[in-house]
C-alpha cells in the first residue's frame, strides 16, 4: 500500500507519519511506500522499512497536485491548511491554500479517475470552525454549517467538494471535523485557538502563558493522540456505513477554560496555575465568541471514533507523549 500525507511537516502530520511507520500497516494492509508532502520538506520517519519520498510542494500552484496523483497513492491524508487567525489576516493566502489547493488535489484525482479508474481513499481534515453562532449546545449532527470566519468558510467549501466528488465516484472520501487539538506540542502557531494549548503547555514546563479570553469560554477539545486515531479510523472505515453525508463531527471533550485550569491544578499544582496571566485580546475574544461549545457527535461515536473524556486525560497524554512521562 502507498500512503500519501499532505501537510506531513505539521504537528498532526508528523505524529500520523510516525504512527504509520511504527505500525507498518493501515488496517490489515502492509504499507510499502509513504510520500510526505508539505511546503517545507518533512523528515522521514524512523523505523520504517519501506520507501519514503519527502517532497516540498505547494498544492495551490499549477501542476503540483498532478505530480502526487501521478504516483497513484492508495490512501491520501489531506491535512494541509493555513490556520484560523492567519487565514483571517491574509484573505488571499487563506483561500489560495485552504480552498484552491484542496480543489486542485480533488480535481487531479478526478482527471486520473477518468483516465484509468483511479479511486483512492481521501481523508480530509475539516474543522469545527464550519459552525458559527447562534449555536445550540450540544450541537446535533444534522445542524447546518454556519461559518463566521474565512477559515471556517474555506473548510465548509472543502466539505461540499469532498461530498460531491465522492458522490460522483472520483474518490472515496471522508471529512474529519477535528475538535481543537489540545495540548499541541512545540511552539505556538498562528491559530486563534492556540491559547487553549499554551495555558497548559507552558506552565507544565515552568513558563508563563497568556490567557486572552475569560475563563467562562467553553470549547470542544481532543488530544493529538486522539486526532491521529480519528484519521486512521477514517482511512479504514467502511464508508458504506457513513452514507452520503461524508463529513463527520468528531467526538471530544467540552470544557471551559476554567475547567482546563482546574485540571492543570490537579496535575501540576498551584505554582503552575500562577504562571497563567490574563491579558484580554479583543480580536481573539470576538473570534472565540462565535465558536462551537460542544457536539453530540453521535454518528462518529456509533462508527467507532473515540476521544478523551476529561482534561486530566488530555494533560496526561501530553506528559506521556511530549515530556517523557513525568513533570
Buried (B, 14 or more C-beta within 10 A) or exposed (E): BBBBBBBBBBBBBBBBBBBBBEBEEBEEEEBEBBBBBBBEBBEBBEEBEBEBBBBEBBBBEEEBBBBBBEEEBBBBBBBBBBBBBBBBBBEEEBBBBBBBBBBBBBBBBBEBBEEEEBBBBBBBBBBBBBBBEEBEEBBEBEBEBBBBBBBBBBBBBBBEBBBEBBEEEBBBBBBBBBBBBBBBBEEBBBBBBBBBBBBBBBBBEEEEBBBBBEBEBBBBBBBBBBBBBBBBBBBBBEBEEBEEEBBBBBBBBBBBBEBBBBBBBEBBEEEBBEBBEEEEBEEBBEBBEBBBBBBBBBBBBEBEBBBBEEBBBBBBBBBEBBEEEEE
